[in-house]
Amino acid sequence: MTILDTRVVPSAERTTRTRHYLMCAPIHFEVVYAINPWMDVSRPVHVEKAQVQWEVLRQTYLSLGHRVDLIEPVVGQPDMVFAANGGLVVGRRAYGARFRFPERAAEGEAYAAWLTGQGYRVATPANINEGEGDFLALGSMILAGTGFRTSIAAHIEAADALDRPVVSLELVDPRFYHLDVAIAVLDDGTGDTPADIAYYPGAFSRHSQRTLRDLFPDAIICSEADARVLGLNAVSDGRHVVLPSAAVGLAAALRGRGYVPVPVDLGEFLKSGGSVKCCTMELHR
């Protein structure tokens, strides 16, 4: 057993809610610097393969009935494909990104400009944060990661900008440097079912593990093996869960919980420490 999960929920209880996503084509994607443990400049990206994998992901969302908008890639920003890092959107409000590393600084400005152009009220951050990389929106709260890329002060700033309660969680394993590679939101709790998540406990401090157990006693517990292939870097519409194809144990647990796993191969993006969720910003209603 690689996943510990005992609760079985019939699939009929899971319902899809149409989502609105923002993505950025990997036109300039490559690994030319190393800012996380996954990145190795000696391992070149197969650019054409990456573009095909990204397009399969985009088409998967469209086939599931979701809306996908595109932002124009910026020359010299190879990680801009990881749209989730560009900000956090809830309703018509957005909290912009301010990247920790200068290599990615221009991404924050590009995403803020796009959101502003679409009519969102964007709060310019004073504190370091990397958008949905470390902020996961649920119906009743925002889960917020800190420890590597996002400052604790940004949690307070985001709560004020979006008028939502924020629960701070400390990340302690550098392999899981963003919250969205340590937790997958399976159901945001805005429909008829309660909020539901999957997570890897080893990514968190003991105190944060306790917080997660208290908030989500029935959460799916992901194995280290599935976490290491970024299985938790997944996107769910409440029924379908798009996740890396290598996370077979997590997929089995999702089926047992009544979800429909939709595996995709984003192996080229793993070279940069990203996968499904990293490539997808959700414009939450």
Beta strands, then each sheet from edge to edge (+ up, - down):
strand 1: 20-24
strand 2: 67-71
strand 3: 87-90
strand 4: 93-96
strand 5: 121-123
strand 6: 135-137
strand 7: 142-146
strand 8: 166-170
strand 9: 183-187
strand 10: 196-199
strand 11: 220-221
strand 12: 235-236
strand 13: 240-244
strand 14: 260-264
strand 15: 281-284
sheet 1: 2+ 1+ 15- 3- 4+ 5+
sheet 2: 6+ 7- 8-
sheet 3: 9+ 10- 11-
sheet 4: 12+ 13- 14-
end
